[in-house]
């Protein structure tokens, strides 16, 4: 998208409301980023176990779920939505395979709301495809939640600012 930027210099035009194409563009990009990109992808993993029931979902269920997710374009609302269907459970039995990796303290579980409003457990790949989001986004949302034990909201940002402020004061 191209936007013509003509700087307003003469006094005659000073009263004219100046458009801020940069801000516009940014807002539009942000909106696009969080709006419906593509049709949901039906999980190809074929999971049909107790832990993952991806193959039991119908296309209608997937579509309904994605539409619900995309109905609000705000990142904050979407992050909260993701969080509603993700669960980080503390790992009770920790078996280290090798010392290189850090301790896996949480096991993440994902689910989707069926048309009967029951929760269907799915794997992460399935959730990514259905919502059309990246692995990184899911991880960030959950990790932030686990770390702060607060859902994503504006208060948390506020708290963080307070913290840095008091640190500087010392
Ligand atoms: Zn699966």
Boltz pocket constraint, residues with backbone or C-beta under 6 A from the ligand:
constraints:
  - pocket:
      binder: B
      contacts: [[A, 43], [A, 45], [A, 46], [A, 47], [A, 52], [A, 54], [A, 55], [A, 122], [A, 123], [A, 124], [A, 126]]
      max_distance: 6.0
